[in-house]
Amino acid sequence: MIPVTLAQIAALTGGVVVGTDDPDAVLVTGDVVTDSRAAQAGSLYVARIGEHADGHAFIPSALANGAVAALVSRVAPDEVPQVVVDDVQAAFASLARWVIDTHPDLLVVGITGSSGKTSTKDLLGEVLRLTGPTIAPEGSFNSEVGVPLTVCRVRPETRNLVVEMGARGLGHIRYLTQIAPPRIGVVLNVGTAHMGEFGSREAIAVAKAELVEALPAHGVAVLNGDDPAVRAMAARTRAQVVLVGEAADCVVRAEHVDLDDRGRPRFDLVTPEGQVPVALDLVGRHHVGNALAVAAVAREVGMSLADIADTLAAARPISRWRMEVTVRSDGVTVVNDAYNANPDSMRAALEALAAMASGRRTWAVLGSMLELGEESEAEHEAIGAHAAHTGVDELLVVGDGARAMVGGATGSATVVRWVADAARAGALLEAELRSGDVVLFKSSRDAGLRWLGEEVAAATTDPDPEGGR
């Protein structure tokens, strides 16, 4: 956080200072946090009232960890320096917007899409650091809470800010762009994630387009030219449009795409300035599109093709449970991609598993994809069919929500089994995994398979000698 006094916070949020006679003397210099456990010396603690907890109850913990003040919607004990506001979320957003407004030269890049946002913002953050100090979100901080938390990490020396923007309804991304107005907007894809909340893929496209609608005339919209719904967003922005993808008319495109025996993409990056080979150390063909989007942004800020290729090649996975590869000491390869799941990301993970097989036995341990609404059963069945189509040897379906996958794969050469929960899946894997097997864990976060993936990876593990994790 850039240094700011309690008096300044009160002025820009319309709040009232309580708990100190000299609000100009209380200086916030550390991170702004909503989790009291993350507070440190100089922090401002934002006491949000969530679905399951009231942040006001954790103010003493935040102060004990070093916070110097709190942003609250009801008065805490008088000895706590605090700014009392009517609406903590609105005040938090105002504080974040003030940070942006005090950095007129800051490059803000917004990223959205039905899948791939987190991997892409990680990759973009790594690449942009070559041009100067860069802030990118931690984990999947892409909501009305996560975006201001990310913005408030900006320091006086920060040059680039990468903001991941998610949506669970119309207007959500528009709201986030008002907190952190982007000059460059990246739309990766329009899939079926959150179909149950939006109702249709068309509605999802409208929501994602809110990012490019917010761009200024001197801005740049980086659009996936291989996704018709994203390509069509060119008509919804006044910014310059740069198409990326494998289509012949894409300004930044990939040619000669291939995967090595560990499922890592290799391709030629082609731009108007020339072309250069790129070798990623990330698992899965879907990272080609992510890398192209990153390359387009890097090109816009003046990076050379050689530097773009080198930084893409040097990037490593940052956020947990995204195609996280561990090779155990007994020769079993574990791919933990169970932080999130929708039909598109499920297919991408299964195709990566097939590319990694190289004659080895493959396991797909799949759980439910949430928030698909009325299409849920059909989509799960289709994923079972896709698993069989890609040649998965062993399909282990976990939980009632994913059970329709069994029907999709039945009748194929794939061995298909269903278990009720992760504990039963773990027992089956412990009994049947053998040296050389490759096992993929994939599900929505709340299905919990990422924890099972960690347990299986930790069993008789040895660090991957080739740096796969």
C-alpha positions in Angstrom: 0.0 0.0 0.0 1.2 3.5 -0.7 1.4 5.4 2.6 -1.9 6.9 3.6 -3.1 8.5 6.8 -6.3 7.6 8.6 -7.5 11.2 7.9 -7.0 10.7 4.2 -8.9 7.4 4.3 -11.8 9.1 6.0 -11.9 11.9 3.5 -11.9 9.7 0.4 -14.4 7.1 1.8 -16.8 9.6 3.5 -16.1 8.0 6.9 -15.7 9.2 10.4 -12.5 8.6 12.4 -12.8 7.0 15.9 -10.2 5.8 18.3 -7.5 8.4 17.9 -7.2 12.1 18.5 -4.8 12.6 15.7 -5.9 10.8 12.5 -3.0 12.4 10.6 -0.6 10.6 12.8 -2.0 7.1 12.1 -0.2 6.0 8.9 -1.0 2.9 6.9 2.1 1.6 5.2 1.6 -2.2 5.0 -0.9 -4.3 3.0 -4.6 -3.8 3.1 -6.1 -7.1 4.3 -9.5 -8.7 4.8 -8.1 -11.7 6.7 -6.8 -10.8 10.1 -4.2 -13.6 9.9 -2.6 -11.8 6.9 -2.2 -8.5 8.8 1.3 -7.3 9.3 3.1 -4.2 10.6 1.4 -1.1 9.2 -1.7 -2.9 7.7 -5.2 -1.6 7.3 -7.8 -4.3 8.3 -11.0 -4.2 6.3 -13.8 -5.6 8.5 -16.1 -7.1 5.9 -19.3 -8.9 6.9 -19.4 -12.1 4.8 -21.8 -15.0 4.4 -20.2 -17.0 7.2 -18.3 -14.5 9.4 -18.3 -10.9 10.6 -14.9 -9.4 10.2 -15.5 -7.1 13.1 -15.0 -10.0 15.4 -11.4 -10.4 14.2 -10.2 -6.8 14.7 -8.3 -7.7 17.9 -6.5 -10.4 16.0 -5.6 -8.1 13.1 -4.2 -5.5 15.6 -2.2 -8.2 17.4 -0.6 -9.1 14.0 0.5 -5.5 13.4 -2.5 -3.7 11.8 -2.5 0.0 12.7 -6.2 0.7 11.9 -9.5 -0.8 10.7 -12.2 0.1 8.2 -15.5 -0.7 9.8 -19.2 -0.3 9.5 -19.9 -0.2 13.2 -17.8 1.3 15.9 -15.2 -1.0 17.4 -13.8 -0.4 20.9 -12.6 3.2 21.3 -8.9 2.3 21.6 -8.9 0.9 18.0 -8.0 3.6 15.4 -10.7 3.2 12.8 -12.7 4.7 10.0 -16.4 4.1 10.4 -18.4 4.0 7.1 -21.9 3.1 6.0 -20.8 0.5 3.5 -17.4 -1.2 3.9 -17.3 -2.7 0.4 -18.1 0.7 -1.2 -15.4 2.3 1.0 -12.9 -0.4 0.1 -13.6 0.1 -3.6 -13.1 3.9 -3.2 -9.8 3.3 -1.5 -8.6 1.1 -4.3 -9.8 3.6 -6.9 -7.8 6.3 -5.1 -4.7 4.2 -5.4 -5.2 4.0 -9.2 -5.9 7.7 -9.5 -2.7 8.6 -7.7 -0.7 6.6 -10.3 -1.6 8.1 -13.6 1.3 6.4 -15.4 0.3 2.9 -14.1 -0.5 0.4 -16.9 -3.6 -1.5 -15.8 -4.3 -4.8 -17.7 -7.6 -6.5 -17.1 -8.0 -10.2 -17.9 -11.3 -12.2 -18.1 -12.6 -15.4 -19.6 -14.5 -18.5 -18.7 -11.3 -20.4 -18.1 -7.5 -19.7 -18.0 -7.7 -16.4 -16.2 -5.5 -17.3 -13.3 -2.8 -19.1 -15.3 -2.7 -16.2 -17.8 -2.4 -13.5 -15.1 0.4 -15.5 -13.5 2.2 -15.8 -16.9 1.6 -12.1 -17.7 2.9 -11.0 -14.4 6.1 -12.9 -15.0 6.6 -11.5 -18.5 5.8 -7.8 -17.6 8.3 -7.8 -14.7 11.0 -7.6 -17.3 9.7 -4.0 -18.1 9.4 -2.9 -14.4 7.9 -3.6 -11.0 4.6 -5.5 -11.6 1.7 -6.5 -9.3 -0.5 -9.5 -10.2 -3.2 -11.0 -8.2 -2.5 -13.7 -5.6 -4.4 -17.0 -6.2 -7.8 -16.2 -7.8 -8.4 -12.8 -6.5 -10.9 -11.7 -9.2 -14.0 -10.5 -7.3 -15.2 -7.3 -5.7 -13.0 -8.2 -2.8 -10.0 -9.7 -4.6 -9.6 -6.8 -7.1 -9.3 -4.0 -4.5 -7.0 -6.3 -2.4 -4.7 -6.5 -5.5 -4.9 -2.8 -6.3 -4.0 -1.9 -2.8 -0.7 -3.7 -3.1 0.5 -1.1 -5.6 3.5 0.8 -4.4 4.9 4.2 -5.6 7.4 2.3 -7.8 4.9 0.0 -9.4 4.8 0.2 -13.2 2.3 -2.5 -14.2 -0.9 -3.8 -12.6 -2.5 -7.0 -13.8 -6.1 -7.5 -12.7 -8.1 -10.7 -13.0 -11.8 -10.0 -13.4 -14.4 -12.7 -12.8 -18.2 -12.5 -13.0 -21.1 -14.3 -11.6 -23.7 -12.1 -13.2 -24.2 -9.1 -15.5 -22.6 -5.9 -14.3 -19.9 -7.6 -12.2 -17.0 -6.9 -14.6 -18.3 -3.4 -15.2 -18.1 -2.8 -11.5 -14.5 -4.1 -11.3 -13.4 -1.9 -14.2 -14.7 1.1 -12.2 -12.3 0.2 -9.4 -9.4 -0.5 -11.7 -10.0 1.1 -15.2 -7.8 -1.0 -17.7 -6.0 0.4 -20.6 -5.5 -3.1 -22.0 -8.2 -5.7 -21.8 -7.7 -9.4 -22.5 -10.7 -11.8 -23.2 -9.6 -15.4 -23.3 -12.7 -17.3 -24.1 -16.5 -17.7 -23.5 -17.4 -21.1 -22.2 -20.0 -22.6 -20.0 -18.6 -21.9 -16.5 -21.4 -20.5 -14.3 -24.0 -21.4 -16.9 -26.4 -22.0 -14.0 -26.1 -18.4 -12.9 -26.1 -16.7 -16.4 -28.6 -19.0 -18.1 -26.9 -19.0 -21.5 -23.5 -18.8 -23.2 -24.8 -15.6 -24.9 -25.3 -14.0 -21.5 -21.8 -15.0 -20.5 -20.5 -13.3 -23.6 -22.3 -10.1 -22.7 -20.8 -10.2 -19.2 -17.3 -10.8 -20.5 -17.6 -8.0 -23.1 -18.0 -5.5 -20.2 -14.2 -5.5 -20.0 -13.6 -4.3 -23.6 -16.5 -1.9 -23.4 -14.7 -0.1 -20.5 -11.5 0.4 -22.5 -10.6 3.9 -23.6 -10.1 4.9 -27.2 -6.3 4.8 -26.8 -6.6 1.3 -25.2 -6.1 -2.1 -26.6 -8.5 -5.1 -26.6 -6.7 -8.4 -26.9 -9.3 -10.9 -28.2 -9.2 -14.7 -28.8 -9.7 -14.9 -32.6 -10.4 -18.6 -32.4 -13.5 -18.1 -30.2 -16.4 -16.6 -32.3 -18.1 -15.2 -29.2 -14.9 -13.3 -28.2 -14.0 -12.3 -31.8 -17.4 -10.6 -32.0 -16.5 -8.4 -29.1 -14.5 -6.3 -31.5 -17.7 -4.5 -32.3 -18.3 -3.6 -28.7 -15.1 -1.6 -28.0 -13.7 1.7 -29.1 -10.2 0.5 -28.4 -7.7 -0.9 -30.9 -8.4 -4.6 -31.4 -5.6 -7.3 -31.6 -6.8 -10.8 -32.4 -4.7 -13.7 -31.1 -5.0 -17.4 -31.9 -4.3 -19.9 -34.6 -6.6 -18.4 -37.3 -4.8 -17.0 -40.3 -6.0 -13.4 -39.7 -4.8 -13.2 -36.1 -2.2 -10.5 -35.6 -0.5 -12.6 -32.9 -0.8 -16.2 -33.7 0.7 -19.7 -33.2 1.9 -22.0 -35.9 3.3 -25.5 -35.8 1.8 -26.2 -32.4 3.1 -29.5 -30.8 3.4 -31.0 -27.4 6.5 -32.7 -26.0 6.3 -36.0 -24.1 5.5 -34.2 -20.9 2.5 -32.3 -22.4 4.3 -29.0 -22.7 3.5 -26.9 -25.8 6.0 -25.8 -28.5 5.0 -23.4 -31.3 6.2 -20.6 -33.5 5.0 -17.2 -32.3 4.1 -15.2 -35.4 3.7 -11.4 -35.4 3.9 -8.5 -37.9 7.5 -8.0 -36.6 8.6 -11.5 -37.3 8.4 -14.9 -35.7 10.2 -16.8 -33.0 10.0 -20.3 -31.5 8.5 -20.6 -28.1 8.8 -23.6 -25.7 6.6 -23.4 -22.6 7.3 -25.2 -19.3 3.6 -25.3 -18.6 1.5 -28.5 -19.1 -1.4 -28.5 -21.6 -2.1 -27.2 -25.1 -4.6 -24.7 -23.7 -1.6 -22.7 -22.5 -0.9 -21.8 -26.2 -3.8 -19.4 -26.2 -2.9 -18.0 -22.8 0.7 -17.4 -24.0 -0.5 -15.7 -27.2 -2.6 -13.2 -25.1 0.4 -12.5 -22.9 2.6 -12.0 -26.0 0.1 -9.5 -27.4 0.2 -7.5 -24.2 4.0 -7.7 -24.1 4.2 -6.5 -27.7 2.0 -3.5 -26.9 4.3 -2.4 -24.1 7.3 -2.6 -26.4 9.0 -5.9 -25.6 11.0 -7.5 -28.3 10.1 -10.9 -29.7 13.2 -12.5 -28.3 12.5 -11.2 -24.8 8.9 -12.3 -25.1 9.9 -15.8 -26.1 12.6 -16.0 -23.4 10.3 -14.9 -20.6 7.5 -17.2 -21.7 9.9 -20.1 -21.6 11.2 -19.2 -18.2 7.8 -18.8 -16.6 6.8 -21.5 -14.1 3.4 -22.3 -12.5 2.6 -20.0 -9.6 -1.0 -20.5 -8.4 -1.7 -23.9 -6.8 -3.6 -26.8 -8.3 -3.4 -25.7 -11.9 -1.8 -28.6 -13.9 0.6 -29.0 -11.0 2.8 -31.9 -11.9 4.7 -34.1 -9.4 6.7 -37.2 -10.2 6.8 -39.5 -7.2 9.8 -41.6 -6.3 8.0 -44.7 -7.4 7.5 -43.4 -10.9 3.9 -42.3 -10.6 3.2 -38.9 -12.2 0.5 -36.9 -10.5 -1.3 -34.0 -12.3 -3.3 -31.9 -9.8 -5.6 -29.6 -11.8 -8.5 -29.7 -9.3 -8.8 -26.0 -8.3 -11.6 -25.3 -10.8 -13.5 -27.1 -13.5 -15.9 -26.4 -16.4 -16.4 -28.4 -19.6 -13.8 -26.5 -21.5 -11.1 -26.8 -18.9 -12.0 -30.5 -18.3 -11.4 -31.2 -22.0 -8.1 -29.3 -22.0 -6.9 -31.3 -19.0 -7.9 -34.7 -20.5 -6.1 -33.8 -23.7 -3.0 -32.8 -21.8 -3.2 -36.2 -20.0 -3.3 -38.0 -23.3 -0.3 -36.1 -24.5 1.7 -37.0 -21.4 0.8 -40.7 -21.7 3.6 -41.9 -24.1 2.5 -45.5 -23.7 1.9 -45.2 -20.0 -1.3 -46.1 -18.2 -3.5 -43.0 -17.6 -6.0 -42.3 -14.9 -8.5 -39.5 -14.9 -9.9 -39.0 -11.4 -12.8 -36.6 -12.1 -15.3 -34.9 -9.8 -18.2 -32.6 -10.4 -18.3 -29.4 -12.3 -20.5 -27.0 -10.4 -22.8 -24.1 -11.5 -23.8 -25.7 -14.8 -27.5 -25.4 -14.1 -29.9 -27.5 -16.3 -27.1 -28.6 -18.5 -25.2 -30.2 -15.7 -26.0 -33.9 -16.4 -25.5 -33.6 -20.1 -22.2 -31.8 -19.7 -20.9 -34.4 -17.2 -22.0 -37.2 -19.6 -20.1 -35.5 -22.4 -17.0 -35.3 -20.4 -17.1 -39.0 -19.7 -17.4 -39.5 -23.4 -14.5 -37.2 -24.1 -12.3 -39.1 -21.5 -13.0 -42.3 -23.4 -12.4 -40.5 -26.8 -8.9 -39.3 -25.6 -7.9 -42.8 -24.7 -8.0 -42.6 -20.9 -7.3 -46.1 -19.5 -8.9 -45.7 -16.1 -11.7 -43.3 -15.4 -12.5 -42.9 -11.7 -15.6 -40.8 -11.2 -16.0 -39.3 -7.7 -19.2 -38.1 -6.1 -22.9 -38.0 -7.0 -22.6 -34.7 -8.9 -20.2 -36.3 -11.4 -22.0 -39.7 -11.8 -23.3 -39.0 -15.3 -19.7 -39.2 -16.6 -20.0 -43.0 -16.1 -22.7 -43.2 -18.7 -20.7 -41.1 -21.2 -17.7 -43.5 -21.1 -19.6 -46.8 -20.8 -19.1 -49.2 -23.7 -15.6 -47.8 -24.5 -12.2 -49.4 -24.0 -11.9 -47.2 -20.9 -12.3 -48.9 -17.5 -14.9 -46.9 -15.7 -15.6 -46.9 -12.0 -17.6 -44.6 -9.6 -17.0 -44.0 -5.9 -19.0 -41.9 -3.5 -16.2 -39.7 -2.1 -12.6 -38.8 -2.1 -11.7 -41.2 0.7 -12.9 -44.2 -1.3 -11.1 -42.9 -4.4 -7.9 -42.5 -2.4 -8.1 -46.1 -1.1 -8.7 -47.4 -4.6 -5.7 -45.5 -6.0 -3.5 -46.6 -3.1 -4.2 -50.2 -4.0 -4.0 -49.9 -7.8 -1.5 -47.2 -8.8 1.8 -48.6 -10.2 5.1 -47.3 -11.4 4.8 -45.3 -14.6 1.1 -44.4 -14.2 0.0 -40.9 -15.0 -3.0 -39.8 -12.9 -5.0 -36.6 -13.4 -7.2 -35.0 -10.7 -9.8 -32.6 -12.0 -12.9 -31.1 -10.4 -14.5 -27.9 -9.2 -12.8 -26.5 -6.1 -15.7 -27.4 -3.7 -15.6 -31.1 -4.9 -12.3 -31.3 -2.9 -10.2 -33.4 -5.2 -7.3 -31.0 -5.0 -6.7 -32.3 -1.4 -6.8 -35.9 -2.6 -4.4 -35.0 -5.4 -2.0 -33.5 -2.8 -2.2 -36.7 -0.7 -1.5 -38.9 -3.6 1.3 -36.7 -4.8 2.9 -36.8 -1.3 2.9 -40.5 -1.1 6.5 -41.8 -1.6 7.2 -38.6 -3.5 10.6 -37.3 -4.7 11.1 -33.9 -6.4 10.8 -34.0 -10.1 14.4 -34.0 -11.4 13.3 -32.0 -14.4 11.5 -29.3 -12.5 8.0 -30.4 -13.2 6.4 -29.0 -10.1 
